[in-house]
Amino acid sequence: MGLADWWDRHGVPRVIRFACGMKPIMKLRGQVVPLAEGAVFELGCGGGINQQFYRADAITRYAGIDPGGKLLEYAQAEARKKGWQADIRDGIGEDIPFEDDSFDTVVCTYTMCSVQDQAQVVKEMRRILKPGGKLLFLEHGRAPDAKVAAWQDRIEPYWKPFAGGCHLTRPVTEAVRAGGFAVEPMGAAYLPQTPRSIGWNEWGVGVKAGA
């Protein structure tokens, strides 16, 4: 096993679990995730970080996917700790292993940055939602300030191998809207005490528009 493979298997899951569990991020999770209700699907459920925020009395079914490895083990362990039935599988967002119109809510937090094909993933999330279903999203992405965005362009090639393929330059709300959702923004801001090049966040609700 080469150094890059070792880092992907052992280093990246720990970096992600630590970085995505920082206090400002957890505060935002606490605003978004509790809005989930009904049959809920979570994209990128690895790490299990969001499970503490779900309201069990509002959820009739919970399922999630992650591309396997240590993060998936963390998610399964958190489900056992929570004591609820959870259908947690190995999978990717470009090909979600669930039927059309299966869920009332899809939750996606800090995941669209690292998928291979962002547009396809948004399309898949819309596909599995029932008509009128909601996508709850909380993501970091391309900053609105030109100077910050320029630094993101410079840093991204070095950042991606360190952070498991995480992109700094992808749009967030714009990508959700382009995927066929009517977007209700909840907020957008730089995280406090975080370098601006990695700290721009957007969160909101996307309602499945049309049939």
TIFI-66163 format. One record per residue (C-alpha): x, y, z. Coordinates in steps of 0.02 Angstrom, whole numbers, padded with zeros to 5 digits, always signed. Layout:
N
XYZ/...
This chain:
211
+00000+00000+00000/+00072+00168-00053/+00069+00325+00053/-00077+00398-00046/-00181+00241-00022/-00139+00236+00163/-00191+00418+00183/-00356+00390+00091/-00398+00239+00200/-00340+00300+00369/-00300+00484+00368/-00443+00558+00267/-00586+00483+00371/-00511+00554+00530/-00479+00725+00452/-00658+00732+00387/-00735+00676+00551/-00633+00807+00646/-00657+00951+00523/-00843+00918+00496/-00871+00908+00683/-00803+01080+00727/-00913+01189+00837/-00970+01316+00704/-01014+01174+00585/-01108+01078+00719/-01208+01235+00756/-01262+01244+00574/-01304+01059+00571/-01416+01092+00720/-01515+01217+00616/-01535+01111+00460/-01544+00926+00504/-01689+00935+00629/-01802+00994+00486/-01798+00816+00415/-01961+00721+00427/-02050+00569+00358/-01947+00446+00257/-01770+00518+00262/-01619+00482+00154/-01447+00551+00196/-01315+00565+00061/-01139+00550+00131/-01198+00484+00299/-01023+00421+00340/-00957+00475+00508/-01134+00474+00578/-01113+00655+00633/-01290+00708+00589/-01379+00567+00680/-01382+00659+00845/-01486+00799+00765/-01626+00695+00691/-01793+00700+00782/-01837+00517+00796/-02021+00557+00826/-02029+00649+00658/-01947+00512+00555/-02035+00356+00491/-01885+00282+00401/-01699+00323+00390/-01578+00269+00255/-01408+00330+00199/-01258+00291+00091/-01072+00325+00094/-00931+00255-00015/-00880+00131+00119/-00724+00120+00225/-00700+00191+00399/-00831+00327+00381/-00966+00198+00345/-00913+00102+00501/-00929+00262+00603/-01107+00289+00536/-01161+00112+00578/-01088+00129+00753/-01183+00291+00781/-01346+00208+00726/-01318+00069+00853/-01282+00199+00986/-01441+00295+00942/-01538+00132+00949/-01641+00157+00792/-01668+00055+00635/-01558+00125+00497/-01530+00061+00320/-01350+00117+00295/-01265+00055+00136/-01106+00069+00036/-01148+00177-00115/-01113+00333-00217/-01219+00486-00252/-01208+00467-00440/-01307+00304-00429/-01414+00304-00271/-01479+00126-00239/-01660+00173-00203/-01818+00186-00308/-01893+00344-00382/-02006+00447-00267/-01953+00350-00111/-01917+00487+00016/-01997+00640+00093/-01830+00719+00141/-01652+00706+00076/-01512+00774+00186/-01345+00822+00109/-01211+00903+00217/-01030+00931+00165/-01042+00799+00029/-01069+00885-00139/-00892+00954-00128/-00815+00782-00147/-00927+00686-00267/-00864+00647-00443/-01011+00722-00540/-01103+00856-00442/-01241+00883-00571/-01279+00696-00580/-01286+00684-00390/-01412+00826-00379/-01514+00741-00514/-01512+00578-00415/-01566+00664-00254/-01713+00740-00347/-01758+00572-00423/-01778+00481-00257/-01882+00622-00180/-02071+00615-00185/-02158+00760-00275/-02147+00910-00160/-02010+00825-00059/-01870+00927+00018/-01682+00926+00000/-01598+00998+00155/-01423+01054+00108/-01276+01125+00203/-01117+01138+00101/-00958+01237+00081/-00909+01298-00091/-00856+01440-00204/-00845+01606-00114/-00936+01758-00184/-00784+01871-00161/-00667+01875-00311/-00506+01879-00211/-00558+01733-00102/-00617+01635-00255/-00448+01664-00338/-00361+01589-00187/-00480+01441-00193/-00428+01411-00373/-00245+01412-00322/-00265+01301-00169/-00387+01171-00235/-00260+01059-00328/-00163+01037-00165/-00316+01029-00052/-00406+00888-00145/-00278+00749-00111/-00268+00800+00072/-00456+00808+00099/-00521+00657+00004/-00561+00741-00162/-00646+00892-00082/-00670+01038-00204/-00664+01218-00144/-00731+01298-00302/-00900+01215-00331/-01061+01317-00325/-01189+01263-00195/-01360+01347-00205/-01340+01377-00391/-01308+01191-00419/-01462+01139-00319/-01570+01262-00416/-01499+01203-00582/-01546+01024-00535/-01732+01061-00535/-01763+01122-00358/-01856+01276-00300/-01732+01343-00172/-01775+01425-00008/-01608+01492+00058/-01581+01486+00246/-01411+01568+00256/-01239+01598+00183/-01081+01652+00274/-00898+01624+00307/-00868+01511+00456/-00791+01604+00603/-00608+01571+00645/-00585+01481+00479/-00480+01533+00328/-00597+01611+00202/-00531+01502+00062/-00609+01349+00145/-00743+01433+00249/-00884+01491+00134/-01046+01399+00177/-01224+01399+00107/-01375+01311+00176/-01558+01298+00133/-01705+01195+00074/-01733+01137-00104/-01911+01083-00145/-01934+00958-00285/-02016+01061-00421/-02131+00987-00553/-02188+00806-00564/
